[in-house]
């Protein structure tokens, strides 16, 4: 079980704001687990269906953040 922390970027103040967490409960690796979790986080936490200000970080990994948007 992987836990992804969800952040929102406020570009006016250039600060990252913790807005929640998303838990992945898949038992095995699939094609785009992190991308699927980003889409889920955007669906749950974004005020609109497409919000490039949201990104996620896998708490158990040294990999960098996964950004949504263009």
N, C-alpha and C positions, 0 to 999 in steps of 0.2 A: 504494500500500500504506500503510495507516494503522496506527499502533501505539497501543494503548490501555494505559495503566498501571492496574493493579488494586490497590486499597487496601482494607484492612479497618479499621473504626473500633472501637476499644475504648472503650466508653462508661463504663467504670469509671475509666479514666485520661484519657479524652477525647483520645486520641492516634490519629493515622493511621499505619497500618503498611503498608508496601509489601509485597505478597505475590506479585506477578508481573506479566507482560505478556501481552496477547492481540494477535495480528496479524490484521488484516483483509486478505484477499487478493482481494476482489472488485474487478473492473476498473471497474465502473460503479456509480453510486449507485442504491440501491433504496429502498423505502419507509421502513424502520426499521433502518438499518444499526447505529446506536449502540445501540438497544434489543436488537437481535440479539446484538451483542457483549457487552452486559451479561449477557444470559441465558447465553451461552457461558462467560463468566467465572464466573458463579455455579455453573454445572455443573462447571467444572474446580476451582475454589478453595473453594467453600463446603462445610462438613462436612455440611450437610443440603441438601435440594433447594431450600429457600427460606431465604435468609439476607439480611435487610435491612441487615446491617452492611457489605456490599460495595458499592463504587462504583468507577467507571472515569473516567479523564480521557484525552481524545485529546491526544497529545503535540504534534501539529502544528496545534492549533487554539487560539484564544483563548476558546472557549466554556467554560462551567463544567463541573463534574463531573456525571455521570449516575449517580443513586442508584438502587439496587434497593430493593425493599420497599414497604411501604404508605405 
